[in-house]
Amino acid sequence: MSTAYQFPDAEPIQELTVERFAGVDFANHATKVDWSRSPDACNMIANETYFPVKRTGYKQKIRFDGRIYGLHRLNDDVLCHAGTQLWRLNPDETTDLLYEDMNEAQSVSFLMEGKLWLLDGKTYLVYDGETARPVRDVAFIPTTTIGSPPEGGGTSLEAVNLLTPWRINTFVGDGKSTVFQLDSKFIDLDEVTCEGYEVASVNTAAGTVTLTEAPPDAGGLANVEIRFAKTTEHIDINKCRIYGLYGGQNDTRVFISGNPDAPNCDWQSGLYDPSYFPDTGYTKIGLDASAIMGYARQYDTQIVLKSDGQDAKQYLRTFQLDDNDNPTYPLKQGAEAAGAVSAYAIDVLDGTPYYLSPQGVMGIYGTYVTEYRTIAGVSQRINPKLLREELGKAVACVWDGKYYLAVGGHCYVADSRQMENSIPEWYYWDHIPAVCFLADADTTGDLWFGTADGRVCTFSHTNDVDAYSDDGEPVAARWVTPLSALGTWDKGKTILSCQAALMPYGYSGADIWYRTEHLYEWVKKVKFSQFSFANMDFSRFSFRSTAASYPADVRRRIRRAYQFQMIVENKNKGEPFGLLGLTVRYIVRKAVRQI
């Protein structure tokens, strides 16, 4: 008996179109990634309408001999901590040396009372717009005792300032006494002064001061003010390297930490006075086996983040007044969660504090850190790459609604405009040598970064000249689709054609590649320009002038493909590049059936 064959009708042409895009997905296998995301995109970012475009490049502003450890701003002044020196960068591209004994370690800064305060782990500095000097030189001198009789006593008023040995006592003169007993013995040999009176002698061991004449009887009012120094042993808060502004509803005080001699302690400043740190204003937070890594402000609370250890990794600080109307800052232990791994990768994105942990970037949601559900990972889609980095060296900032996390020459960018279940879309950039950031408050300003080889750079804006080059080098951007089975794993497909709808820039192009399980092939080069005398290149001359997408059609046919992937890239120096859509047309082949 003969065998007959029945051939099927012609297979219908199928079409897959992508019109809405998201970010990258490195967590899933390339065959499992949603078509809106990319398993291997690089140097792309969402534009104002959420389509993927090439990131802008960066330009070198100036170069120094040493590593850039910090960039800081006070009004129009940008300060650069390079090596052991602190410089002011002037608008005319000149520089002024402000200080020459900086610590060769990361520095941070904050603004208060119209001044810039810097911490570098060696010397706590203040910059007033003219000069930078150690805070100890201008530190607040507390009046520790008031209304004391000549023989001593009086009322305690202000705590000793950890930044200076100097203090003040006030006395009530009785018209006959010339010897006044200070509130401390074994005072320093530094000059002791008395406002309005001459000091005859000082007994440093006894802590007494003899005046050349007796001040008059002031009727019970203090009329003698003696200024003296008393050095005591205490933790040197000049070694602190991190800070957090907090005061309840307002940022009225600064809390500083990061001292390696007391890793679980922090100190609070005086009210609106970062030059005053009372010796009574310290707090031990958890065990000393885990260090305080940083602070995050959320609503009217301050979250204290610690490194991984045996105790809690987060604490919640609140503000309240005691029975005497004095401010207090009680702490509540937080839930068990991943600790922070970098002190310089903590920032707040759209109201949500982000920090980097050994498990990736974590977000803190809600107002109570004691609720475990409020602390959750937000970087799952980039963790396969991110967790291979040296996370302890990461730095981060928030600018223009995005969280920029730089480490190892790469930058991971979270976009707060694109959220899914409170998790942002992420983008991945390479060739970003940032080791510190400075984000201007206004998005019309700049995002600055410093490099290990001494460069200070800013990212370009889209309308800048040569906006798409990295310090003269091309930005290589690509968008890669999933390696898709196109709906069925057990049948071969014939790829008929593809189209990449390119963003209609004045001067752009792309290279398009195909990948299947048996080939990786370049299939199309596209070069185009809109008709504009501002962007004229006769090698790609066109009368095209509409702002519609540029259709890059690829007619290359691929047979017997079980999986298919499309790569669209632009490596050209100075060229913008972006996608408005992608289309794949294909046929699913049916097997010949024997009957």
N, C-alpha and C positions, 0 to 999 in steps of 0.2 A: 504494500500500500504506500502510495506516495505521500509525501509530507507537504502540506500547504502552509503558506505564510500569510498572515494578515498584517498589513502595514497600517499604522495609525495615521490619522489626519495630521496635517502640519501643526506643529506645536505653536501655541500662541506666543506672541512677543510680550514679555513682562517688563515692567519698569519699576525701578526703585528710585525715589527722589528724596533728597534731604533738603529741607528749607529752613529748619530751625536747628541751631547748633548750641552745644553746651561746651564743657571743658574737656580735660583729659581724663582717662581712666587707665591707670597702670595696674590696678588691683585685679582686674579680670583678664582672662586669656583673650587674646586678640579676636578670637572667634566668638566670644561671648559679650563683647562690648556693644552697647547700644549705638545705633548709627548716628545719633546726634553728638556722640563723643568720639574722641580719638584715642587709640591705644599708644600713639607715638608722635603726637604733635609737639612741635618745639618752636619757641619764639613767636607764639601767637597769643593774642589777647582779644577779649570781646570789645567791640566798639560800642558807640552810643546806642545802637539798635541791636546789640548782642550777636552780631556776626563776627566770625573769627578773622582778625587782620594781623598783619605783621606788627610786632612791637616796634616802637621807635628805638633808635640807638642812643648812644651817650657820647658826650664830648668832654674832653679833659679841660678843666678850667685852669689848673696850675699843678705843678709837681714839686714835691719836697724830697729831701734826702732820706727821711725816715718813714717808717710805716705810719699810716694814718690811724690813730687810735680813737679819734672822736671828732665830730663836726657839731658845732653849736651855733645858736643864733640869738642875738639880742637886737630887736628892732631891725634895722637895716644891716647890722654888722654880722658877718659870718666869721666864726672863729674856728681855727683848725689846730688840732692837737696832733703834731707830726713829730715822731721820735720823742725827744725830751723837751720840745719847744711848743709854745702856744703862739699862734700867729693870727693876726686879723687880716682878712682878705678884703681889699678895697675895690670899689666898683671900677677903678681905672686899671685893675689887674696888678697893682702894686701890693706889697704886704708890709705889715708892721709887726715886729717881734714884741710880744707882750710879756712873756715869762719863759725862763730857760731851765727850769728844774722840774719838769713834768715827769710823772711816772710812766715807764714804758709798758703801759697796760691800758685796757679799754677805759675811756672816760665817759661820764654822763653829766647832764646839766639840767637845771630847772630855773624857771623865772619866778621871782617874788620881789615885791616892792621896787619894781623898776630896775632890777639888777639880775645878772646871770650868775648862778652859783654852780661851781663845777666840783665833781668828785672824781679823783683818779686813783684812789687807794694809797696815795702818798701825802698829798697836801690838799686840803680843802681850800678852794680859791673862790674869789668873787671878782666879777668884772662889772664895772659901773658905766661902761661906754667910753672910758678913757684909758684906764689902767686895770691890770689884773694883779691881784696881790693875795697873799694868804689871809684867810678870814681871821686868823688869830690876831692879825695886826689891827683889825677894826672891830673885834668882837665886843659884844655888849658886856659891860662891867656891872655885875649885879650888886645891889645893896643888900647884903646878907643879914644885917642887924640894924634896927632903927630905935631911936629914943632911949639909948642906953645911958645910965649915969656914968660918971668918970671911972668908977671902980668896976664897971662891967655889968653885963646883964642885958637888959633891953628885950626887944621883940624880934624874933626871926621873921624875915620878909621874903627874900628871894633866894633860891638855891644857887649854889656855886655853878659857874659856867665852865663846862668841860673844855671849852676852847681857849680859856685864858686863866692864868693864876690870879689875876687882879680881882679885887672885891672892895666894897665900900662899907664902912660902919658910920652911923650917925650917933651923936651924943648930945645930951642936955647939959650945957655948961652951968656951973653953980657959982661962978664969980671968983672962985679961989683955987680950984684944982687945975694943975698943969699936966698931971699924969693921967693918961687914958688907957684903959685895958681893952684891947681888941678881943674879938670873939674867937681868935685863933692864936695858938702859941707856935713857936718855931717857924716864924714867918721868914720869907725870903729876904736876902740882903738888898734887894732892889730898893730904889728910892721910895720912901714913904712921904706922902704929901698931905697937907691939911689945908683945905680951902680957906684962905684969908688969914692963916696963921703960920708962923715959922716953926719948923720942927727943930728942937734942940738936940734930941737924942732918941735912939730907938733901941730897945732891948728885944732882939729878935727871938731869943729863947723864951722869954716871959710873955712876949706879945704886947709890950707896953710902948706907948709913944709919949714923950715929954715935949711939951710946947714951951717956947720962950716966955710966954705970958699966959695968964689964966683967961680964958674966954668969959665974957660976962654972964651973969644969971639971966637966962632967957625966959624965966617964969614957967618952966616945964616944957618949953618948946625946944626941939633939936636945933642947935646952932653951931655944931661942930661936925664936919664931914672929913673923915680920914680915909685915904686911899692907900692900899697896901697889896702885896702879892703873897700868896701862900700856895706853893706847889704841892700837889698831892698825887699819889699813885692812882691811876685809873686807866681804863682802856682808852687807847688813842683813837678817837673817832675820825681823825684825819685818814685813817686806813679804810674807811667805809667807801664802798664803790657803787651802791645802788640807793635809790630813794623812792619815796611815794608821797605825793601831796594828799593831805586829808585833814578834815576838821569837822566832819559831819555833813551839813548841807553845803558848806563852802570849804575851799582848800586853804585853810587858815594856818596850817602847820606843815612842816616837812618831817617825815620819818626816814631815817637813814639806817642802812645796815650793810652787810657784806664785809665786815671786819674779820679777817681770818683768825684773829685771836678770840673772837666771841661770835662764831658763825650763826648762833641761834638767837642773838640779841639785836634789838633795834632801839633807837633813841629818838625822842620827839623834840622838836624845836620849840622856842617860845612863840607866842601869838604873832603871826606875821613877821617873825624875826629869825631868819636862818643863821644869824650870828650868835644865837643863844641856845645852847643845849644844856638844860639843867642836869646836874648830877643825879637828881631824883627821877628823871624822865626816861629811864630805860625799862625795857620789858624783855624777859626771857620767854621765848616762844617755842614750846616743845623741847625736845631733847637736843643736846648739842651735837649728836651724831648726824643730824641732817641740818644743812645750812638754809637760812633764808635766801631765796633766789630772786625775789622781787615782789612787786605790789601791783595790784590792779584795782582801779576805782570802778565801782558799779553802784549807780544810784547814790544813796547816802551811806554806803558801807565801803570799807576797804578790805580787799582780799589779800592776805599774806600767803605767798606761795613758797613752799620749801622743796628741797631736793628729796629724792627717794631715801627712805630710812625706815626706822621702826615705828615712828610716831606718825601723826596725821600729816598730810601733805599740804593742806589748806587750812587757814584760820580766817575767821571773820571778825573784823574790828568794827565796833560801832562807837557812837558818841553819846554821852549823857552827862548831866550835871549831878554832882554829889549833894549832900545835905547843906553844904556851905556854898553852893552854886559854883564850885570849881569844876572845870571840865575833866572828865575821865574817859578812857578809851578801853572799855572791857573787850576781852577776846573770847570767842567761842570756837572750840575745836571743830574742824571741818570733817567731812566724810573721807573715808579711805578711797583714794584714787591715785592715779599716776602723779608723781612729783615732777617739778620743773627741772630741766636739764641745762638750760641756758638762761643766765640773768638778763640777756640782751635780746631776747626774742619774745618779750611780753608786751602786748599792746591791746587796745580795745577797738574792735571792728563793729561799727554800727550798734554800739551798746553792749556788745558781748566781749568779755575779756578772753583773749587767746594767749596760750602759752605752749611752749614746746616741751614735750615729755619724751621719755624713752620709747613710748608707744605712738608717738606722732603728735600732731597739734591737737590740743584740747580746748574746748569752749566751755565757759562757765555761764549757765543760763539761770534766769530767775534772780531773786534777791537773797536767797539763803543757801550758803555753801554747804550747810549740814544736810541738805537733801541730796542724796546720791545721784538722783536723776538729773540734777542740774549740771553735772560735769560729764561731758561726753566727747568722744573723739570726733574731729571734723575733717581729718585728712586721710580717710580710708582709701580714697581713690589714688592718692599719690604715695602712700606709705612704702610700696615696694622699692621706689627710688629713694625717697626721703630717708628711710631708716638705714640706708647704707652709708649715709653721710656721717661726718664727725659732728654730731649734734651739739656737743658742748661748745663748738665754735660758731654756732649760728647766730645771726643778728636779724632783727626784724623791725619793721615800722608799719604804720598805717598812713596811707595817703590816697586821696581821691577815691575813697570808698573801697580800698583794696588793702589787704594784708600782704606785705612783701617779706618773704623769708629767704635770706641768702646764706648759703653755706657751700663751700667747696667749689666755687666758681659757677654755681647754679642758683637760680632764683625760682621759688615756688610762690605763685601769686593766687590768693583767694579773693574772689569777686563777691562783695556783699550784695550786689544787684541780682545775682543769679543764685537763688537758694532753693534747695529741695530738702524738705524735712529738716530745716535749720542747718543743713550742710551746704557750704558754698561750692560753686564750681571752681576748679583749680586749673591753673595754666603753668607750663614748665618752660623756663628759659635757660639757655646756656650762655657761656662766655660773659658772665656777670661777676667780676672779681671783687664784689663789695665785701668789706670787713667792718663797715659801720655805715649808718644811714643818717641823713638829716632831711626831714620832711617839712617843707614850708607849710604853714597853716593854710594859706590860700592856694587853691589848686591852679590858679593862674601863675603861681610861683613855680618852684622847682622841687624835684626829688633828687637830693644829693647823695653821693656815696664816696667813701674813701677806700683806697686799695692798699694792699700789703707793700707794694713797691712805691708808695708815696704819691700816687695820683689822687687829685680831687676832681670828681666828675659830676655832671648832671645829665639826667635823661632828657632827650630832646622832646620838644612839642611837635605835633604833626605838621605845623606850618613853619617850622624852622628850616633854614637852609641845610641841606644834607642831613635830614632828620632820620634817615634809615641807614646810618653807618655807625659802627661802634668804634669811636676814636679813629676814624679813617678806614676801618675794616668793614666788609659787608656783613649784614645781619642775614644769616641763613635761616629761613623760616619754612616750615612745612606743615601740612595738614594731611594726616593719614587716616583712611577709613578703616573700620574693622575688617579683619580677614573673614569675610562672610561666606557661609554656605548658601546664601540667597534662598533660604527657606527650606532646603532639603539637602540632606547629607549623602543620600544614596544614589543621586542621579547627577550626571554630568551636565554642564551648562555651556552654551555658546555665548560668549560675550559679543554682542553686536556692535555696540558703541557706548561711549560715555561722554558726558558733558560736564565741565566745571564752569559755573557761572562766576566769573571773576569780577571783583570790585572795580568800578569804572574810574580808576585813578587816571590822572593825566599822563602817567608814564609808568607802565607796569608790564608784567609778563609772568610766565610760569613754565616749569617743566613738569610733565605728567608721566608717571610710571605706572605699569601694571605689575601686579604680583599674583601668582597662583601657586599651587603646590609644586609646580614643575618649572616656573620661570619667574624672572625678575627683570623687567624690560622697560627701557625708556621708549615712550611711544609718541610724544608730542612736545614741541617747544612753541610757546606762544609769546609773541612780543607785540605790544600795541601801545598807542598813545592817542589821547583825545586831541582833536584839532585845537591847538593853542600855541600862540607864539611864545608863551612862557615855557613850554615844554616841547620844543621842536627837535626831533631827531629824524632826519630824512631817510635813515636806514629802515625806519618803521613808520614812514609817512602814512597818514590816514586822514580822510575827511570826516571821520567819525567825531561827532561833537555832542551827542546826547549823553545824558548821565545814567543811562541804563547799563545793566550788567554786560560784561563782554563774554559771549559764549565761546568757550574753548572746546570745540568738538573734536573727539577722537574716534576715528572710524576703524581703528585696528580691531580685527576680529580674532578672538581667542576661542579655540575649540577644546572640548574635553577638560573644562575647568570645574573642579569640584568645590574649590574655594577661590574667592576673588577679593583683591584689595587694590585700592587706588591711592597713589601718592601724588599730591600736588605741592610743589615747592617753588620757592623763589630764593635764590642765593645771590642775586645781583646787587651790587653796591648802590646804595642811594635810592633803591626802588621800593615804593610801598607795594603791598600785596594783600589781598583779602578774598574771601569767598562769600557769595550770596546763595549758592546752592550747588548741589551735586546730583547728577542723574546717571543711572546705569541701566542700559537696555540689554535684555538677555532672553535666551530661550532655554527652558528646562527640557533636556532631551529624555525621551521615553525609550525604554529598552524595547527591542523588537520581540514580539510575543510569538512563540511557536505554538501551533494548534494541530 
